[in-house]
Amino acid sequence: MAAARVAFEAKVDGREVWCSVSLDALNDHFGNSGTSSHDLLSAFEGGRVQIEDAARRALERNHGQSVELEPSDFKTSRSM
């Protein structure tokens, strides 16, 4: 079984880059407790600003390559 993730697109220099956030990150940082599509999308929408900020930081670090966000990508954003 594939790991549950929510995929989304980011624009980098005018091109679309696929990004995703893991189920673990949604559970640990955005209050998700289910595995249905509705649960995952609700948690994603609730944390969209923080998720997009984390994706932006990761895209800057990896020069615009596809990003798969995990719980560790959100630890520093909470401490600021």
N, C-alpha and C positions, 0 to 999 in steps of 0.2 A: 504494500500500500504506500502510495506517495505521501510525503509529508504535507499537511494542510498549510496553505499559504494564501495570502491575498496578493494578487498581482496588480500593478498599476504602472502607468507610463509617466516618465519625466521628460522634459525637454532639455536637451543639452546642445548648445550651439545650433539651435534650429532643427535638431533631429530628435526623434523619439527613442528613448532608451527604456527597456523593460526593467522594472524593479519589483521586489516583493517583500512582504513582511511575514515572518513565520508565526505559526500557531503559538509557539512558546512565547514569543515577544508579545503577541496580543493578550495571552493569558497573564503574563507577568507584569505588564505595564499598562494595559488598557482595559482591565476588568472583564475580559472574555472568560466564559466558563463553559461554552458549548462548542460543538464541532459542525453545526449546520452552516450552510452558506449564509443564512440570515444572521446567525450569531457572529460569524467572522466579519461580515460586512458592517454590522452595527458597531463592533469594536473598532474596526478600521475607521469608520466615519467619525466616531467619538474621539479618536486620537489622530485624526488626519493631519493637523498642524504639526504635531510632534513627529509623526511618521515622515512627513514630507521634509521637515528640517533635518532629520537623521539621514534621509536619502540624499539630500543636498550635500551634507558634510561628506558622506561616503563617496558620492560622485566627484567631489572636488579632490578627494584623496586618490581615487583610482582613475582619474582623468576621463571620466564620462563613460565607464564601462558598466554593464548591467550589475545591479546591486541586489543582494539577498540579505535583508535586515534580520538580525537575530537579537535576543535579549540584551546582549552586551553592547549593541549599538545605541541603547537608550540609557545606560547607566550614567554616562557623563552628562546627558541633557537634564537629568533630574537633580544633579548636584549643583547646578549653576543658579 
